Amino acid sequence: MTNTRAPKAKLAHSIAATASHARTTQKKPARKPVSGKTVGALQPGHKAPKKRATDPTDPQRVRTILTRLAEHYPNAVCALHHTNAWELMIATVLSAQCTDVRVNLVTPALFRRFPSPQKMAKAPQEEVEELVRATGFFRNKAKNIIGAAQRLIAEFHGEVPQTMEQLLTIPGVARKTANVVLGSWYKIAVGVVVDTHVMRISQRLELTKATTPEKIEQELMRILPQESWIDFSHRIIHFGRVTCIARKPRCADCFLEDVCNSNDKTWNTD
């Protein structure tokens, strides 16, 4: 008897193979852009991501930052009003947890009443407390500035000393206050003033990864030329008040925007 199944099986296998080849060689339709936008293209108002520097503390980048700060704030000075080292030291002690503007409103009356360490050393604490109340923590501040005056008279002949080691022995004086007095009055650069503006902006510009004033100061001293230590703080403080504002930085107007890699930039100029 003749086998009719073999030819039929071969024919079925041939048809299946042809269909499989057609499916594998068929081209997929081109992917269409969504809503008429080119896939992967930058949309209006968005900037291309910048390539981060290998090292944010690269000397050339640091020089660029220092140069631009100097160009925009060539005459930046300490914002606390003072006429001598004594007044500057006391004003800086009062500025802890308080704005310079408020301190400048308080110190004229304070210095009229107690214009020298000799006068302040004998001041009733209650009276001093009332004069400095608006700066906050007024009891502790009053105690410290009276103690500072007494220390100056007992140990330094009533004069504000000119070394970090001696300044740090005075009640209420820590490194920030000592650096302010040494840099702004005596023009001695032994450290970098680190206030809230310097801390925040140094971190934002990736000049430091530290989180405490002491460690931030040490890292800034390592990467900044010593001749820039005094002016750097003054200029960064002005920059932080005018442009790199804590709550809403004015990145669209910032002269350091192109060297800043911060991921929370704001472009609204209102």
Secondary structure, 3 states (H helix, E strand, C coil): CCCCHHHHHHHHHHHHHHHHHHHHHCCCCCCCCHHHCCCCCCCCCCCCCCCCCCCCCCHHHHHHHHHHHHHHCCCCCCCCCCCCHHHHHHHHHHCCCCCHHHHHHHHHHHHHHCCCHHHHHCCCHHHHHHHHHHHCCHHHHHHHHHHHHHHHHHHHCCCCCCCHHHHCCCCCCCHHHHHHHHHHHCCCCCCCCCCHHHHHHHHHCCCCCCCCHHHHHHHHHHHCCHHHHHHHHHHHHHHHHHCCCCCCCCHHHCCCHHHCCCCCCCCCCC
